[in-house]
Amino acid sequence: MAVSNIWDHLNLPDQDEALLEDLAAAAWAYVGNVTGAPVPDPAPPALEQAVRMLIGHWYENREGTSADGVRPVPFGFDELVQSYRRWVV
Protein backbone atom coordinates (compact mmCIF):
# COMPACT_ATOMS: atom_id res chain seq x y z
CA MET A 1 0.00 0.00 0.00
CA ALA A 2 1.44 3.35 -1.00
CA VAL A 3 2.04 5.96 1.69
CA SER A 4 0.00 8.39 -0.42
CA ASN A 5 -2.98 6.07 0.05
CA ILE A 6 -2.53 6.33 3.82
CA TRP A 7 -2.22 10.14 3.64
CA ASP A 8 -5.48 10.30 1.69
CA HIS A 9 -7.24 8.01 4.17
CA LEU A 10 -6.05 10.00 7.17
CA ASN A 11 -6.53 13.34 5.39
CA LEU A 12 -2.95 14.37 6.17
CA PRO A 13 -0.62 16.68 4.33
CA ASP A 14 2.49 15.07 2.84
CA GLN A 15 4.45 14.77 6.05
CA ASP A 16 5.58 12.13 8.50
CA GLU A 17 6.43 9.78 5.62
CA ALA A 18 8.94 7.74 7.63
CA LEU A 19 6.51 7.40 10.54
CA LEU A 20 3.68 6.29 8.24
CA GLU A 21 5.94 3.75 6.54
CA ASP A 22 6.92 2.34 9.94
CA LEU A 23 3.29 2.22 11.05
CA ALA A 24 2.30 0.51 7.79
CA ALA A 25 4.97 -2.17 8.21
CA ALA A 26 3.90 -2.77 11.81
CA ALA A 27 0.21 -2.85 10.84
CA TRP A 28 0.77 -5.42 8.07
CA ALA A 29 2.77 -7.57 10.49
CA TYR A 30 0.01 -7.23 13.09
CA VAL A 31 -2.67 -8.28 10.59
CA GLY A 32 -0.55 -11.29 9.64
CA ASN A 33 -0.23 -12.25 13.29
CA VAL A 34 -3.96 -11.81 13.94
CA THR A 35 -4.93 -13.91 10.93
CA GLY A 36 -2.28 -16.52 11.59
CA ALA A 37 -1.16 -16.49 7.97
CA PRO A 38 0.92 -14.31 5.67
CA VAL A 39 -1.10 -11.54 4.05
CA PRO A 40 -1.56 -12.34 0.35
CA ASP A 41 -0.17 -10.00 -2.27
CA PRO A 42 -2.20 -8.27 -3.47
CA ALA A 43 -4.08 -7.99 -0.19
CA PRO A 44 -7.87 -8.24 -0.21
CA PRO A 45 -9.65 -4.88 0.14
CA ALA A 46 -10.94 -5.80 3.62
CA LEU A 47 -7.41 -6.33 4.92
CA GLU A 48 -6.21 -3.10 3.28
CA GLN A 49 -9.02 -1.23 5.06
CA ALA A 50 -8.13 -2.91 8.37
CA VAL A 51 -4.52 -1.80 7.92
CA ARG A 52 -5.60 1.78 7.12
CA MET A 53 -7.79 1.83 10.24
CA LEU A 54 -4.98 0.49 12.38
CA ILE A 55 -2.46 3.00 11.01
CA GLY A 56 -4.91 5.83 11.67
CA HIS A 57 -5.49 4.59 15.20
CA TRP A 58 -1.77 4.28 15.93
CA TYR A 59 -1.06 7.67 14.32
CA GLU A 60 -3.66 9.43 16.48
CA ASN A 61 -2.81 7.46 19.64
CA ARG A 62 0.96 7.18 19.61
CA GLU A 63 1.07 6.04 23.21
CA GLY A 64 -0.68 2.94 24.54
CA THR A 65 -2.61 4.91 27.14
CA SER A 66 -3.69 8.47 27.76
CA ALA A 67 -5.44 10.49 30.42
CA ASP A 68 -8.67 9.05 28.98
CA GLY A 69 -7.44 5.46 29.46
CA VAL A 70 -6.47 2.64 27.14
CA ARG A 71 -7.45 3.06 23.51
CA PRO A 72 -8.52 -0.22 21.89
CA VAL A 73 -8.15 -1.07 18.22
CA PRO A 74 -10.91 0.71 16.25
CA PHE A 75 -14.39 -0.76 15.91
CA GLY A 76 -14.62 -2.81 12.74
CA PHE A 77 -11.00 -3.99 12.67
CA ASP A 78 -11.79 -7.43 14.10
CA GLU A 79 -14.76 -7.84 11.77
CA LEU A 80 -12.62 -7.02 8.73
CA VAL A 81 -9.91 -9.58 9.55
CA GLN A 82 -12.16 -12.28 11.06
CA SER A 83 -12.93 -14.10 7.82
CA TYR A 84 -9.20 -14.29 6.98
CA ARG A 85 -8.25 -15.78 10.35
CA ARG A 86 -6.69 -19.22 10.11
CA TRP A 87 -7.91 -21.38 12.97
CA VAL A 88 -5.53 -24.02 14.23
CA VAL A 89 -6.43 -26.64 16.80
TORKOL-4160 file (C-alpha; in steps of 0.2 Angstrom, whole numbers, padded with zeros to 4 digits, m for minus):
89
<pt num="1" X="0000" Y="0000" Z="0000"/>
<pt num="2" X="0007" Y="0017" Z="m0005"/>
<pt num="3" X="0010" Y="0030" Z="0008"/>
<pt num="4" X="0000" Y="0042" Z="m0002"/>
<pt num="5" X="m0015" Y="0030" Z="0000"/>
<pt num="6" X="m0013" Y="0032" Z="0019"/>
<pt num="7" X="m0011" Y="0051" Z="0018"/>
<pt num="8" X="m0027" Y="0051" Z="0008"/>
<pt num="9" X="m0036" Y="0040" Z="0021"/>
<pt num="10" X="m0030" Y="0050" Z="0036"/>
<pt num="11" X="m0033" Y="0067" Z="0027"/>
<pt num="12" X="m0015" Y="0072" Z="0031"/>
<pt num="13" X="m0003" Y="0083" Z="0022"/>
<pt num="14" X="0012" Y="0075" Z="0014"/>
<pt num="15" X="0022" Y="0074" Z="0030"/>
<pt num="16" X="0028" Y="0061" Z="0042"/>
<pt num="17" X="0032" Y="0049" Z="0028"/>
<pt num="18" X="0045" Y="0039" Z="0038"/>
<pt num="19" X="0033" Y="0037" Z="0053"/>
<pt num="20" X="0018" Y="0031" Z="0041"/>
<pt num="21" X="0030" Y="0019" Z="0033"/>
<pt num="22" X="0035" Y="0012" Z="0050"/>
<pt num="23" X="0016" Y="0011" Z="0055"/>
<pt num="24" X="0012" Y="0003" Z="0039"/>
<pt num="25" X="0025" Y="m0011" Z="0041"/>
<pt num="26" X="0019" Y="m0014" Z="0059"/>
<pt num="27" X="0001" Y="m0014" Z="0054"/>
<pt num="28" X="0004" Y="m0027" Z="0040"/>
<pt num="29" X="0014" Y="m0038" Z="0052"/>
<pt num="30" X="0000" Y="m0036" Z="0065"/>
<pt num="31" X="m0013" Y="m0041" Z="0053"/>
<pt num="32" X="m0003" Y="m0056" Z="0048"/>
<pt num="33" X="m0001" Y="m0061" Z="0066"/>
<pt num="34" X="m0020" Y="m0059" Z="0070"/>
<pt num="35" X="m0025" Y="m0070" Z="0055"/>
<pt num="36" X="m0011" Y="m0083" Z="0058"/>
<pt num="37" X="m0006" Y="m0082" Z="0040"/>
<pt num="38" X="0005" Y="m0072" Z="0028"/>
<pt num="39" X="m0006" Y="m0058" Z="0020"/>
<pt num="40" X="m0008" Y="m0062" Z="0002"/>
<pt num="41" X="m0001" Y="m0050" Z="m0011"/>
<pt num="42" X="m0011" Y="m0041" Z="m0017"/>
<pt num="43" X="m0020" Y="m0040" Z="m0001"/>
<pt num="44" X="m0039" Y="m0041" Z="m0001"/>
<pt num="45" X="m0048" Y="m0024" Z="0001"/>
<pt num="46" X="m0055" Y="m0029" Z="0018"/>
<pt num="47" X="m0037" Y="m0032" Z="0025"/>
<pt num="48" X="m0031" Y="m0016" Z="0016"/>
<pt num="49" X="m0045" Y="m0006" Z="0025"/>
<pt num="50" X="m0041" Y="m0015" Z="0042"/>
<pt num="51" X="m0023" Y="m0009" Z="0040"/>
<pt num="52" X="m0028" Y="0009" Z="0036"/>
<pt num="53" X="m0039" Y="0009" Z="0051"/>
<pt num="54" X="m0025" Y="0002" Z="0062"/>
<pt num="55" X="m0012" Y="0015" Z="0055"/>
<pt num="56" X="m0025" Y="0029" Z="0058"/>
<pt num="57" X="m0027" Y="0023" Z="0076"/>
<pt num="58" X="m0009" Y="0021" Z="0080"/>
<pt num="59" X="m0005" Y="0038" Z="0072"/>
<pt num="60" X="m0018" Y="0047" Z="0082"/>
<pt num="61" X="m0014" Y="0037" Z="0098"/>
<pt num="62" X="0005" Y="0036" Z="0098"/>
<pt num="63" X="0005" Y="0030" Z="0116"/>
<pt num="64" X="m0003" Y="0015" Z="0123"/>
<pt num="65" X="m0013" Y="0025" Z="0136"/>
<pt num="66" X="m0018" Y="0042" Z="0139"/>
<pt num="67" X="m0027" Y="0052" Z="0152"/>
<pt num="68" X="m0043" Y="0045" Z="0145"/>
<pt num="69" X="m0037" Y="0027" Z="0147"/>
<pt num="70" X="m0032" Y="0013" Z="0136"/>
<pt num="71" X="m0037" Y="0015" Z="0118"/>
<pt num="72" X="m0043" Y="m0001" Z="0109"/>
<pt num="73" X="m0041" Y="m0005" Z="0091"/>
<pt num="74" X="m0055" Y="0004" Z="0081"/>
<pt num="75" X="m0072" Y="m0004" Z="0080"/>
<pt num="76" X="m0073" Y="m0014" Z="0064"/>
<pt num="77" X="m0055" Y="m0020" Z="0063"/>
<pt num="78" X="m0059" Y="m0037" Z="0070"/>
<pt num="79" X="m0074" Y="m0039" Z="0059"/>
<pt num="80" X="m0063" Y="m0035" Z="0044"/>
<pt num="81" X="m0050" Y="m0048" Z="0048"/>
<pt num="82" X="m0061" Y="m0061" Z="0055"/>
<pt num="83" X="m0065" Y="m0071" Z="0039"/>
<pt num="84" X="m0046" Y="m0071" Z="0035"/>
<pt num="85" X="m0041" Y="m0079" Z="0052"/>
<pt num="86" X="m0033" Y="m0096" Z="0051"/>
<pt num="87" X="m0040" Y="m0107" Z="0065"/>
<pt num="88" X="m0028" Y="m0120" Z="0071"/>
<pt num="89" X="m0032" Y="m0133" Z="0084"/>
